[in-house]
Amino acid sequence: MKFIMSKINNMSKKQKNISLIISLVLLICGVAIGLKLYISNASSVSENSLNTNEIPTLSLICPKDISVDNKEEFYIDVALSLLPANIYPAASISIQFDKNKLEFIGVKKGSMETYGDKNNEKNEFSIPTWDCNIETCNSNGIINTMYLDNTAGKFAYNKSGFDSKSKNIVLKLGFKLKEEVTGGEKYDLNIKDAVFATVNGDKDNASLSSLQGTLETDNCKIKVER
């Protein structure tokens, strides 16, 4: 310590000033680096917290305006924004539509995948077909469709079969315009109930349910051009 103090005392004023400037620069750099790391870490924590607390949304995506003279079938995408890590062997959706103006013609496969055969060494995935009774749906004006993996997991929905951009369409709903359609009208499609059930969802509240508030919904309107 005495040696260091002796060296400092023997330094010229110019040398002392240079040493002081260097010390200040190093101190400022250290503070700047520390602040940058703190902000980066805080941002990462905030982002992870947001993703963890985000509630998935099931959306109906209607096509652009449809001509009143259109006699062809058209499809409504049912899209999911997020699928939390879990196993979902069962799912159901109920959608209300105007049965006097629209004819429901059935469901088509989407892009969201379930497990294929988990007994294989490699992971395989497949796009499932949802079940519904078309005649009953048109009679009631409510589409009740469901998917059930009878193995309770072997062919279940899962995070690995989901991607928010390329594997997010649960299924597609097919419709045709009826003769009673008038140009300029808008027809509501409303999700009345939707559930993606986990094996133990009734115990740990891990299922996605619109009625329980763990799944949000976004409806749409079919617009008919004049």
Helices and strands as residue ranges (DSSP letters): H 2-10, H 13-53, E 57-61, E 66-67, E 74-80, E 87-88, E 90-96, E 102-109, E 114-115, E 125-126, H 134-140, E 142-148, E 157-158, G 159-161, E 169-177, E 186-197, H 201-204, E 208-209, E 216-218, E 220-225
